[in-house]
Amino acid sequence: MVVSLLPLLLAPFVGSFLGTLIARLPAERPVVFDRSRCEACGHVLGVRDLIPVFSWLVLKGRCRHCGVKLSTFYPLIELAALGGAVWAVLTVPAPLVWPTAALGWVLLALAVIDYRHFILPDVLTLPLIPAGLALAWGLEPGIFGDGLLGSPLLHHALLHHALGAAAGFLGFAGLAWAYRTLRGREGLGLGDAKLLAAAGAWLSWTGLGSVLLWAAPLALVVALAAGVIQGTLSDKLAGRSALPFGPFLALGFWLTWLYGPIRLGGLG
């Protein structure tokens, strides 16, 4: 029980690291071997400046050294990481709390990076594929359906998850190719295909439809709402305005992992 609650204690610190990762990775800046500094005055931040959420509150959202107002980005990411850990603890069996929390943290980073920069870095997306396959291999019988069946070479669960990874990538890559061929421009990136491959590795091929059933309608609703608010609805409908799909795939991936495939008409 104590081990499964540790993610709650570590989550704000993980969120602080995720904030650094989100800020530096797209800019190709060092993530680990570079000290945190105030973006306004360049002063190196000490330990007391970097306590997740607490430091921001104590300093009233301002730099200790120059007094400039600090962004809410870092405390929000730290709280989001904590929220993901709480969600995992309340939803999945104890043996799956750690992998679920870790999945949520990676998906959070990917969603925010794609939202801000329209990229899904391979360094975050690709490791999810072997991680999902390894988890499928190692699950004890009874946690998820059939558990470990058959010989190691013909492993029932692992085969379905491997097929899911392949189907996720090839299916989405095919859609991207078709879109590019028909519209004469890029519309769906291979980063999305890799993320869907990761979803297949974690969920098996049976979960891919649910990921898209979550992601596509949500993306459409957000796009239409943004078009109405910004007065660019005609551009949205004509496909002339870009919208990152990664955040919606990440959310669909997360919800399907937590709650299983969507059941339509009692089937599924």
C-alpha positions in Angstrom: 0.0 0.0 0.0 2.8 2.4 0.9 4.6 1.7 -2.3 1.5 2.4 -4.4 1.2 5.8 -2.6 4.7 6.9 -3.3 3.8 8.4 -6.7 1.7 10.9 -4.8 4.7 12.1 -2.9 7.0 12.2 -5.9 4.4 13.6 -8.4 5.1 17.3 -7.8 8.8 16.8 -8.2 8.2 14.7 -11.4 6.0 17.6 -12.5 8.8 20.1 -12.0 11.1 17.9 -14.1 8.4 17.6 -16.8 8.1 21.4 -16.9 11.8 21.6 -17.6 11.5 18.9 -20.2 8.6 20.6 -21.9 10.5 23.9 -22.0 13.9 22.6 -23.1 13.4 19.5 -25.2 11.8 21.2 -28.3 14.5 23.9 -28.1 17.2 21.2 -28.0 18.6 22.6 -24.8 20.1 20.3 -22.1 17.4 18.9 -19.9 19.5 17.4 -17.1 22.9 19.1 -17.1 21.9 22.7 -17.0 20.9 24.7 -13.9 17.5 26.3 -13.6 17.6 30.1 -14.0 15.2 33.0 -13.9 14.3 33.6 -17.6 14.3 37.4 -16.9 17.5 38.0 -15.0 19.4 34.8 -15.6 20.1 34.2 -11.9 20.7 30.6 -11.0 17.8 29.3 -8.8 18.5 27.6 -5.5 16.8 24.7 -3.8 14.4 27.0 -2.0 13.3 28.4 -5.3 12.5 25.1 -6.8 10.2 23.4 -4.2 7.2 22.4 -6.4 4.2 24.7 -6.0 5.3 25.8 -2.5 8.1 28.0 -3.7 5.8 29.7 -6.3 3.2 30.4 -3.6 5.7 31.7 -1.0 7.3 34.0 -3.6 3.9 35.1 -4.7 4.7 34.1 -8.2 7.8 36.4 -8.5 11.5 35.9 -8.9 13.3 36.2 -5.5 16.2 38.1 -7.2 14.7 40.5 -9.7 11.0 40.5 -8.7 9.7 39.8 -12.2 6.3 38.0 -12.3 6.8 34.3 -13.0 4.6 32.2 -15.3 2.1 29.8 -13.8 3.3 27.2 -16.2 5.5 25.3 -13.7 3.0 25.1 -10.8 0.3 24.1 -13.2 2.4 21.2 -14.6 3.3 20.1 -11.1 -0.3 20.1 -10.1 -1.3 18.2 -13.3 1.4 15.6 -12.5 0.0 15.2 -9.0 -3.6 15.0 -10.4 -2.5 12.2 -12.7 -0.9 10.2 -9.9 -4.1 10.6 -7.7 -6.2 9.5 -10.7 -4.0 6.4 -11.0 -4.1 5.5 -7.3 -7.9 5.8 -7.3 -8.5 3.9 -10.5 -6.1 1.0 -11.1 -5.0 -2.0 -9.0 -2.1 -1.4 -6.7 0.4 -3.4 -8.9 -0.4 -1.0 -11.8 -0.2 2.3 -10.0 3.5 2.9 -10.8 3.3 2.1 -14.5 0.0 4.0 -14.8 1.4 7.1 -13.1 4.5 7.0 -15.3 2.3 6.6 -18.4 0.3 9.6 -17.4 3.4 11.7 -16.8 4.8 10.9 -20.2 1.4 11.6 -21.9 1.2 14.9 -20.1 4.6 16.0 -21.4 3.7 14.8 -24.9 0.3 16.6 -24.9 1.8 19.9 -23.8 4.7 19.8 -26.2 2.5 19.0 -29.1 0.0 21.7 -28.1 2.8 24.3 -27.9 5.1 23.1 -30.8 3.2 20.7 -33.0 5.7 17.9 -32.4 5.7 14.6 -30.5 9.4 13.9 -29.7 10.6 10.4 -30.5 12.6 10.3 -27.2 9.3 10.3 -25.3 7.0 8.5 -27.7 9.1 5.5 -28.8 10.0 4.2 -25.4 6.3 3.8 -24.6 6.2 1.0 -27.2 8.6 -1.5 -25.6 7.3 -0.4 -22.1 3.8 -1.4 -23.1 4.9 -4.7 -24.6 7.0 -5.4 -21.5 4.0 -4.7 -19.2 1.8 -7.0 -21.3 4.4 -9.7 -21.0 4.8 -9.3 -17.2 1.2 -9.0 -16.1 0.2 -11.7 -13.7 -2.8 -13.8 -14.7 -6.1 -12.3 -13.6 -5.2 -8.7 -13.6 -6.3 -8.1 -17.2 -8.3 -10.9 -18.8 -6.4 -13.9 -19.8 -3.0 -12.9 -18.3 0.0 -14.9 -19.5 -1.0 -17.7 -21.7 0.8 -20.2 -23.9 4.5 -20.4 -24.6 6.8 -17.4 -24.6 7.0 -17.4 -28.4 3.2 -17.6 -28.8 2.2 -15.5 -25.9 -1.5 -14.6 -26.2 -1.4 -11.2 -24.6 1.9 -10.1 -26.0 0.8 -11.1 -29.5 -2.3 -8.9 -29.3 -0.3 -6.0 -28.0 2.3 -6.3 -30.6 -0.4 -6.4 -33.3 -1.9 -3.3 -31.7 1.4 -1.5 -32.0 1.8 -2.4 -35.6 -1.8 -1.6 -36.5 -1.7 1.7 -34.7 1.4 2.9 -36.6 0.5 1.5 -40.0 -3.2 2.5 -39.8 -2.4 6.1 -38.9 0.6 6.4 -41.2 -1.8 5.2 -44.0 -4.3 7.9 -43.1 -1.5 10.5 -43.1 -0.4 9.4 -46.6 -3.9 9.5 -47.9 -4.5 13.0 -46.5 -1.2 14.2 -48.0 -2.1 12.6 -51.4 -5.6 14.0 -51.5 -5.0 17.5 -50.0 -1.5 18.0 -51.3 -0.1 19.0 -47.9 0.7 17.5 -44.5 -2.2 17.1 -42.1 -1.4 14.1 -39.9 2.1 13.6 -38.6 4.1 10.4 -38.1 4.5 11.5 -34.5 0.7 10.8 -34.1 1.2 7.4 -35.7 4.0 6.6 -33.3 1.8 7.6 -30.3 -1.0 5.4 -31.6 1.5 2.6 -31.9 2.4 3.1 -28.3 -1.3 3.0 -27.4 -1.6 -0.3 -29.3 1.3 -1.7 -27.3 -0.3 -0.8 -24.0 -3.9 -1.5 -24.9 -3.6 -4.2 -27.6 -5.4 -3.8 -30.9 -8.8 -4.0 -29.2 -8.2 -0.6 -27.6 -7.2 1.4 -30.7 -10.8 2.1 -31.7 -11.6 3.5 -28.3 -8.6 5.8 -28.4 -9.8 7.3 -31.7 -13.4 7.4 -30.5 -12.3 9.6 -27.6 -9.8 11.6 -29.6 -11.5 12.5 -32.9 -14.8 13.9 -31.5 -13.0 15.9 -28.8 -10.7 17.3 -31.4 -13.6 18.3 -33.6 -15.5 19.9 -30.7 -12.4 21.9 -29.7 -11.7 22.9 -33.3 -15.2 24.1 -33.8 -15.3 25.9 -30.5 -12.0 27.6 -31.2 -13.3 28.6 -34.7 -16.4 30.2 -33.2 -14.5 32.1 -30.5 -11.7 33.3 -32.9 -14.0 33.9 -35.8 -12.2 31.5 -38.0 -14.8 28.8 -38.2 -14.7 28.7 -42.1 -11.0 28.0 -41.9 -11.5 25.3 -39.4 -14.2 23.6 -41.6 -12.0 23.9 -44.7 -9.0 22.4 -42.9 -6.9 25.5 -43.4 -6.2 26.0 -39.7 -3.8 23.6 -37.9 -4.8 21.8 -34.7 -2.4 19.4 -32.8 -4.0 16.0 -32.6 -1.5 14.6 -30.1 -3.2 16.0 -27.0 -6.4 14.3 -28.0 -4.7 11.0 -28.8 -2.9 11.2 -25.4 -6.2 11.8 -23.6 -7.9 8.9 -25.5 -5.0 6.7 -24.7 -5.1 7.6 -21.0 -8.9 7.1 -20.6 -8.9 3.8 -22.5 -6.0 2.5 -20.3 -7.9 3.5 -17.1 -11.4 2.4 -18.1 -11.1 0.0 -20.9 -12.5 0.1 -24.5 -15.7 1.9 -25.1 -18.7 -0.4 -25.4 -21.2 0.5 -28.1 -24.6 -1.1 -28.0 -23.5 -3.5 -25.3 -20.8 -4.9 -27.4 -17.0 -4.6 -27.1 
